[in-house]
Amino acid sequence: MTNPASPANPPAASNESPPTARPVVRRKRSSTAIIAVVLVVVIVAAALAVSYQQGWLGNGKTGTSANGCPTGVTLQGNGAQFVNPLLLQWASSYGSSTNNAVDYTDGGSGTGLTDFNSTTIDFAITDEPLSPSTSAALPSPALTIPIVGGALAIIYNLPGVTQQVHLNGTLLADIYLGTITNWNASAIQAANPGVNLPNQTIYTVHRSDPAGTTYVLTDLLSDDSPTWNTTVGTGISIDFPSAPKQIAEKGNSAVLSYVQKNSYTIGYSDLTDVLDSSPVPSYAAIENPAGQWISPTIANTASAIQDKLAHVTLPSSAESWYDVSMVNAPGTSDYPLATFVYLFVYQALDKGFEPSSTKAQVMVQWLNYVLSPSAQAYADDTSGTTPYYYVPLPSTVVAVDQAGVQTLTYNGAPVPACT
């Protein structure tokens, strides 16, 4: 940051003694000095005004609450659209209780990671844990903080079909690979006995922008289809095969809208946005590893996460979560397209966006709020005007997260917590 320029020094006084017969000269000299002082005051005041406007002095808005926590601080975040409704609720509740703000832009997982890498935001959120290559490219080590659980729904538009369609990871892989091209293909018909599937070409819809929902879908496809795993793989941004009728849409809402408006399409979206749509699109029951066809709900997504955690050793927040997957949990009633939503923050907060010790303390305050029982209680609250279809974190995950938050530092020192 460049400091405001210092004002020029007033002209040096002459060494000659003014004639005693001309006191007016003394009056002139005194006026010049006064004017110079006034100019200095004006310039300094202007510099302070610029500093105030630019936020160099905190804009006079920051302060300290009765319990010693900073107030008037805004944190900047960007990332997954999946979690935006819940983030808005959290930001509102957090702001009203702390007099601090969280400005979250749901630009998508890819945009969030790009902004995080360039340190133009304080935190990023995605459905995908950081890959080794993404972590290695960051300017400073980051913590991985799961903040909530959720589900991906497979949506479709089949006029005249009133029964819920059954699909699995193998069928979905073949559909997106272009191996299965018609809705009444024998493999799909075998999974849907008694359903009159149309003899129509399948139009596949996927995200054109990097997206956490794409990661969750491809995580399942890689798990269930060796061909998909070896030829396409898993990620938020992949090269989808050229199916006969393939449509790419930017943004979650665009995928939803396209499927809702166009017959014989299939796509994917998070459960919250699907159930919050009007009208709600048709969505498939997905076969789990136990051979059961499961329709996505909060309850069977929560059971999937709990059952999967029983078979996973969780890393610390500072370690890689890239191999931690919630898809294909083994329980009979588990929905197979479950996921965590992850928040990333630099462990050394002085390496982040516009760092300050005050902001560091507010970041700790914000993360502790997100992990609190009151914040997690919003996740599956469907009673209000805006229902939320997420899964609160299991206590084992909260404990890992809280231990990670305690490792945050500013200029090498632990960040004191406040509420």
C-alpha positions as CSV (number, residue, x, y, z in Angstrom):
1,M,0.0,0.0,0.0
2,T,1.3,3.4,-0.9
3,N,1.1,6.1,1.9
4,P,-0.4,9.5,1.0
5,A,2.3,11.9,-0.2
6,S,3.8,14.2,2.4
7,P,3.2,17.9,1.8
8,A,6.0,20.0,0.5
9,N,8.0,21.9,3.1
10,P,7.2,25.6,3.3
11,P,9.9,28.0,1.9
12,A,12.9,28.6,4.2
13,A,12.9,32.0,5.9
14,S,15.4,34.6,4.8
15,N,18.5,35.2,7.0
16,E,18.3,39.0,6.5
17,S,16.8,41.1,9.3
18,P,13.8,42.9,8.0
19,P,14.1,46.7,8.1
20,T,12.7,48.1,11.4
21,A,11.1,51.0,9.5
22,R,8.8,48.6,7.6
23,P,6.9,46.5,10.2
24,V,4.5,45.5,7.3
25,V,7.2,43.1,6.2
26,R,6.9,41.3,9.5
27,R,3.2,41.1,9.1
28,K,3.7,39.6,5.6
29,R,6.1,37.0,6.9
30,S,3.7,36.1,9.7
31,S,0.8,35.7,7.2
32,T,2.9,33.4,5.0
33,A,3.7,31.1,7.9
34,I,0.1,31.0,8.9
35,I,-1.0,30.2,5.4
36,A,1.7,27.4,5.2
37,V,0.4,25.9,8.4
38,V,-3.1,26.0,7.2
39,L,-2.1,24.3,3.9
40,V,-0.3,21.6,5.9
41,V,-3.5,21.0,8.0
42,V,-5.7,20.9,4.9
43,I,-3.4,18.4,3.1
44,V,-3.1,16.2,6.2
45,A,-6.9,16.3,6.6
46,A,-7.3,15.4,2.9
47,A,-4.8,12.5,3.3
48,L,-6.7,11.2,6.4
49,A,-10.0,11.5,4.4
50,V,-8.5,9.4,1.6
51,S,-7.2,6.8,4.2
52,Y,-10.7,6.7,5.7
53,Q,-12.3,6.2,2.3
54,Q,-9.9,3.5,1.3
55,G,-10.4,1.6,4.6
56,W,-6.8,2.1,5.7
57,L,-8.0,3.4,9.0
58,G,-10.9,0.9,9.3
59,N,-13.4,3.5,8.1
60,G,-14.2,4.3,11.6
61,K,-16.6,1.3,11.6
62,T,-14.6,-1.3,13.4
63,G,-14.7,-1.5,17.1
64,T,-14.8,-3.9,20.0
65,S,-17.8,-5.6,21.5
66,A,-18.5,-5.9,25.2
67,N,-16.8,-9.4,25.3
68,G,-13.7,-8.1,23.6
69,C,-14.4,-9.3,20.0
70,P,-13.8,-7.0,17.0
71,T,-16.9,-5.6,15.3
72,G,-17.6,-4.0,12.0
73,V,-15.4,-6.4,10.0
74,T,-16.5,-8.0,6.7
75,L,-15.2,-11.4,5.5
76,Q,-15.2,-12.2,1.8
77,G,-16.0,-15.7,0.5
78,N,-16.8,-17.3,-2.9
79,G,-17.5,-20.8,-4.3
80,A,-20.2,-23.4,-4.5
81,Q,-23.7,-22.5,-5.5
82,F,-24.8,-25.6,-3.7
83,V,-24.5,-24.1,-0.3
84,N,-25.6,-20.5,-1.0
85,P,-29.0,-20.6,0.6
86,L,-27.6,-21.9,3.9
87,L,-24.6,-19.4,3.7
88,L,-27.1,-16.5,3.4
89,Q,-28.9,-17.7,6.5
90,W,-25.7,-18.2,8.4
91,A,-24.4,-14.8,7.4
92,S,-27.6,-13.1,8.6
93,S,-27.6,-14.9,11.9
94,Y,-23.9,-14.4,12.5
95,G,-24.0,-10.8,11.6
96,S,-26.9,-9.9,13.9
97,S,-25.2,-11.5,16.9
98,T,-21.6,-10.2,16.3
99,N,-22.0,-7.0,14.2
100,N,-19.6,-8.5,11.7
101,A,-20.5,-9.5,8.1
102,V,-19.8,-12.3,5.7
103,D,-20.2,-11.5,2.0
104,Y,-20.5,-14.8,0.1
105,T,-20.6,-14.8,-3.7
106,D,-21.8,-18.1,-5.2
107,G,-19.7,-17.9,-8.3
108,G,-19.2,-21.7,-8.5
109,S,-16.5,-24.0,-7.1
110,G,-14.0,-23.2,-9.8
111,T,-14.3,-19.4,-9.4
112,G,-14.0,-19.8,-5.6
113,L,-10.8,-21.8,-5.9
114,T,-9.3,-19.3,-8.4
115,D,-10.1,-16.4,-6.1
116,F,-8.7,-18.2,-3.1
117,N,-5.5,-19.0,-4.9
118,S,-5.0,-15.4,-5.9
119,T,-5.9,-14.3,-2.2
120,T,-8.7,-12.0,-3.3
121,I,-11.1,-13.6,-0.8
122,D,-10.8,-14.8,2.8
123,F,-12.3,-18.3,2.2
124,A,-13.5,-20.6,-0.6
125,I,-16.2,-23.3,-0.5
126,T,-16.6,-26.3,-2.8
127,D,-18.1,-29.8,-2.8
128,E,-14.7,-31.2,-3.8
129,P,-11.7,-31.5,-1.4
130,L,-8.5,-30.0,-2.7
131,S,-6.6,-32.1,-5.1
132,P,-2.8,-32.6,-4.5
133,S,-2.0,-30.4,-7.5
134,T,-4.4,-27.6,-6.4
135,S,-3.0,-27.7,-2.9
136,A,0.6,-27.5,-4.2
137,A,-0.3,-24.4,-6.3
138,L,-1.6,-22.4,-3.3
139,P,0.6,-19.6,-2.1
140,S,0.3,-21.0,1.5
141,P,-1.0,-24.2,3.1
142,A,-4.8,-24.2,3.6
143,L,-7.0,-26.0,6.1
144,T,-9.9,-28.1,4.9
145,I,-13.0,-27.6,7.0
146,P,-16.1,-29.7,6.1
147,I,-19.1,-27.4,7.1
148,V,-22.2,-29.4,6.1
149,G,-23.3,-32.5,4.3
150,G,-25.6,-32.8,1.3
151,A,-26.9,-34.8,-1.7
152,L,-26.8,-34.7,-5.4
153,A,-30.0,-35.5,-7.3
154,I,-30.3,-36.9,-10.8
155,I,-33.0,-34.9,-12.6
156,Y,-34.9,-35.8,-15.8
157,N,-37.8,-34.8,-18.0
158,L,-39.8,-37.7,-19.4
159,P,-43.3,-36.6,-20.5
160,G,-46.0,-39.2,-19.7
161,V,-43.8,-41.2,-17.3
162,T,-45.3,-40.9,-13.9
163,Q,-43.3,-43.6,-12.1
164,Q,-40.0,-42.7,-10.5
165,V,-37.2,-43.8,-12.8
166,H,-34.5,-46.1,-11.4
167,L,-30.8,-45.5,-12.3
168,N,-27.4,-46.5,-11.0
169,G,-23.8,-45.4,-11.4
170,T,-23.1,-47.9,-14.3
171,L,-26.2,-46.7,-16.3
172,L,-25.4,-43.1,-15.7
173,A,-21.8,-43.6,-16.8
174,D,-23.0,-45.3,-20.0
175,I,-25.5,-42.5,-20.7
176,Y,-22.9,-39.8,-20.3
177,L,-20.3,-41.8,-22.2
178,G,-22.8,-42.1,-25.1
179,T,-22.9,-45.9,-24.9
180,I,-26.6,-45.8,-24.0
181,T,-28.4,-43.3,-26.3
182,N,-32.2,-44.1,-25.9
183,W,-34.5,-43.9,-22.9
184,N,-36.0,-47.3,-23.7
185,A,-32.6,-49.0,-24.0
186,S,-32.7,-52.6,-22.7
187,A,-30.3,-51.8,-19.8
188,I,-32.5,-48.9,-18.5
189,Q,-35.7,-50.9,-19.1
190,A,-34.3,-53.8,-17.1
191,A,-33.9,-51.5,-14.1
192,N,-37.4,-50.2,-14.6
193,P,-39.8,-53.1,-15.1
194,G,-43.3,-52.1,-15.9
195,V,-42.4,-48.5,-16.8
196,N,-43.3,-47.5,-20.3
197,L,-40.1,-45.7,-21.3
198,P,-40.2,-43.6,-24.5
199,N,-38.3,-44.5,-27.6
200,Q,-36.5,-41.1,-27.6
201,T,-32.9,-40.0,-27.7
202,I,-31.4,-39.1,-24.4
203,Y,-30.2,-35.4,-24.1
204,T,-27.5,-35.2,-21.5
205,V,-27.0,-31.9,-19.6
206,H,-23.9,-31.1,-17.6
207,R,-22.2,-28.0,-16.1
208,S,-19.9,-26.1,-18.5
209,D,-18.2,-24.4,-15.6
210,P,-16.1,-26.0,-12.9
211,A,-18.7,-27.3,-10.3
212,G,-18.8,-29.3,-7.1
213,T,-21.9,-31.0,-8.4
214,T,-19.9,-32.4,-11.3
215,Y,-17.3,-33.7,-8.8
216,V,-19.9,-35.6,-6.8
217,L,-21.5,-37.1,-10.0
218,T,-18.1,-38.1,-11.4
219,D,-17.0,-39.5,-8.1
220,L,-19.9,-42.0,-8.3
221,L,-19.3,-42.7,-12.0
222,S,-15.6,-43.4,-11.4
223,D,-16.6,-45.7,-8.5
224,D,-19.1,-47.7,-10.5
225,S,-17.7,-47.7,-14.0
226,P,-14.1,-48.8,-14.7
227,T,-14.5,-47.3,-18.2
228,W,-15.4,-43.9,-16.8
229,N,-12.7,-44.1,-14.2
230,T,-10.0,-44.8,-16.8
231,T,-11.2,-42.6,-19.6
232,V,-12.8,-39.6,-17.9
233,G,-12.2,-39.6,-14.2
234,T,-13.3,-37.4,-11.3
235,G,-13.2,-33.6,-10.8
236,I,-15.0,-30.3,-10.8
237,S,-14.0,-29.7,-14.4
238,I,-13.7,-32.6,-16.8
239,D,-14.1,-33.2,-20.5
240,F,-17.4,-34.8,-20.9
241,P,-17.6,-37.4,-23.7
242,S,-19.4,-36.4,-26.8
243,A,-22.8,-38.1,-26.3
244,P,-25.2,-37.9,-29.3
245,K,-27.2,-35.1,-27.7
246,Q,-25.1,-33.2,-25.2
247,I,-25.8,-29.8,-23.7
248,A,-23.5,-27.8,-21.4
249,E,-25.0,-25.1,-19.2
250,K,-23.2,-22.6,-16.9
251,G,-24.5,-22.6,-13.4
252,N,-26.7,-24.9,-11.4
253,S,-29.9,-22.9,-12.0
254,A,-29.2,-23.1,-15.8
255,V,-29.0,-26.9,-15.7
256,L,-32.2,-27.1,-13.7
257,S,-34.0,-24.8,-16.0
258,Y,-32.9,-26.6,-19.2
259,V,-34.0,-30.0,-17.9
260,Q,-37.3,-28.6,-16.7
261,K,-38.1,-26.9,-20.1
262,N,-36.8,-29.6,-22.4
263,S,-38.2,-33.1,-22.9
264,Y,-36.1,-36.3,-22.8
265,T,-33.2,-34.6,-20.9
266,I,-31.2,-35.8,-17.9
267,G,-29.0,-33.7,-15.7
268,Y,-27.9,-33.2,-12.1
269,S,-28.3,-30.7,-9.3
270,D,-28.0,-30.5,-5.5
271,L,-31.0,-31.7,-3.5
272,T,-31.7,-28.3,-2.0
273,D,-32.1,-26.5,-5.3
274,V,-34.1,-29.4,-6.7
275,L,-36.7,-29.5,-3.9
276,D,-36.8,-25.7,-3.7
277,S,-37.7,-25.4,-7.4
278,S,-41.2,-24.6,-8.6
279,P,-42.3,-27.0,-10.0
280,V,-40.0,-29.6,-8.6
281,P,-38.4,-31.6,-11.4
282,S,-38.6,-35.4,-11.5
283,Y,-35.5,-37.0,-9.9
284,A,-34.3,-40.6,-10.0
285,A,-34.0,-43.3,-7.3
286,I,-30.4,-44.5,-7.4
287,E,-29.3,-48.0,-6.7
288,N,-26.9,-48.3,-3.7
289,P,-24.2,-51.0,-3.1
290,A,-26.8,-53.0,-1.1
291,G,-29.0,-53.3,-4.2
292,Q,-31.7,-50.9,-3.0
293,W,-33.3,-48.1,-5.0
294,I,-33.0,-45.0,-2.9
295,S,-34.7,-41.6,-3.5
296,P,-32.7,-38.7,-1.9
297,T,-33.9,-37.4,1.4
298,I,-32.1,-35.7,4.3
299,A,-32.5,-38.8,6.4
300,N,-31.0,-41.3,4.0
301,T,-28.2,-38.8,3.1
302,A,-27.4,-38.4,6.8
303,S,-27.3,-42.2,7.3
304,A,-25.0,-42.5,4.3
305,I,-22.5,-40.1,5.7
306,Q,-22.6,-41.8,9.1
307,D,-22.2,-45.2,7.6
308,K,-19.4,-44.1,5.4
309,L,-17.6,-42.4,8.3
310,A,-17.6,-45.8,10.1
311,H,-15.2,-47.0,7.4
312,V,-13.1,-43.9,7.0
313,T,-10.2,-42.6,9.1
314,L,-10.6,-38.9,9.0
315,P,-7.5,-36.8,8.3
316,S,-6.7,-33.6,10.2
317,S,-7.8,-30.3,8.8
318,A,-4.2,-29.6,7.7
319,E,-3.9,-33.0,5.8
320,S,-5.4,-33.9,2.4
321,W,-9.1,-34.9,2.3
322,Y,-8.9,-35.8,-1.4
323,D,-9.4,-39.5,-0.8
324,V,-12.4,-38.9,1.6
325,S,-15.5,-39.8,-0.4
326,M,-19.1,-40.1,0.9
327,V,-20.5,-41.8,-2.3
328,N,-21.7,-45.4,-2.2
329,A,-22.1,-45.9,1.5
330,P,-22.8,-49.6,2.4
331,G,-26.0,-49.3,4.4
332,T,-29.3,-50.7,3.1
333,S,-31.1,-47.3,3.3
334,D,-28.1,-45.1,2.3
335,Y,-28.4,-42.7,-0.6
336,P,-25.3,-43.2,-2.8
337,L,-24.8,-39.6,-3.9
338,A,-23.9,-38.0,-0.6
339,T,-21.2,-35.5,-0.1
340,F,-19.5,-33.0,2.2
341,V,-19.2,-29.3,1.5
342,Y,-15.8,-28.0,2.3
343,L,-14.5,-24.5,3.4
344,F,-10.8,-23.7,2.7
345,V,-8.9,-21.0,4.7
346,Y,-5.2,-20.3,4.9
347,Q,-3.8,-21.7,8.1
348,A,-1.5,-18.7,8.4
349,L,-4.1,-16.0,8.2
350,D,-1.4,-13.3,7.6
351,K,-1.0,-15.0,4.1
352,G,-4.6,-14.4,3.1
353,F,-6.7,-11.5,1.7
354,E,-5.9,-8.1,3.2
355,P,-4.7,-9.6,6.4
356,S,-4.9,-8.0,9.8
357,S,-4.9,-9.3,13.4
358,T,-8.5,-8.0,13.7
359,K,-9.7,-9.9,10.7
360,A,-7.9,-13.1,11.9
361,Q,-9.9,-13.0,15.1
362,V,-13.1,-12.5,13.2
363,M,-12.3,-15.5,11.0
364,V,-11.9,-17.7,14.0
365,Q,-15.2,-16.3,15.4
366,W,-17.0,-17.0,12.1
367,L,-15.7,-20.6,11.8
368,N,-16.6,-21.3,15.4
369,Y,-20.1,-20.0,14.6
370,V,-20.4,-22.3,11.5
371,L,-19.5,-25.3,13.7
372,S,-21.8,-24.4,16.5
373,P,-25.0,-26.3,17.3
374,S,-27.1,-23.2,16.5
375,A,-25.6,-22.9,13.0
376,Q,-25.7,-26.6,12.2
377,A,-29.4,-26.7,13.3
378,Y,-30.3,-24.6,10.3
379,A,-28.9,-27.2,7.9
380,D,-32.0,-29.5,7.9
381,D,-34.6,-26.9,8.9
382,T,-37.5,-27.3,6.5
383,S,-40.0,-25.5,8.7
384,G,-39.4,-21.9,7.5
385,T,-40.3,-20.0,4.4
386,T,-36.9,-21.1,3.0
387,P,-36.4,-24.8,3.7
388,Y,-32.9,-26.2,3.8
389,Y,-32.1,-29.7,2.7
390,Y,-28.6,-30.3,4.1
391,V,-27.2,-32.6,6.7
392,P,-25.7,-31.3,9.9
393,L,-22.1,-32.4,10.6
394,P,-21.7,-35.5,12.7
395,S,-19.9,-34.8,16.0
396,T,-16.8,-36.6,14.9
397,V,-16.3,-34.2,12.0
398,V,-17.1,-31.2,14.2
399,A,-14.3,-32.3,16.5
400,V,-11.8,-32.5,13.7
401,D,-12.9,-29.1,12.4
402,Q,-12.6,-27.5,15.8
403,A,-9.1,-28.9,16.3
404,G,-8.2,-27.4,12.9
405,V,-9.5,-24.0,13.8
406,Q,-7.3,-23.9,16.9
407,T,-4.2,-24.2,14.6
408,L,-4.9,-20.9,12.8
409,T,-2.2,-18.4,13.3
410,Y,-1.4,-14.7,12.6
411,N,2.3,-13.8,12.2
412,G,3.2,-17.2,13.7
413,A,1.1,-16.7,16.9
414,P,-2.2,-18.5,17.7
415,V,-5.3,-16.4,17.1
416,P,-7.3,-15.8,20.3
417,A,-10.9,-17.0,20.1
418,C,-13.8,-14.9,21.1
419,T,-17.6,-15.3,20.8
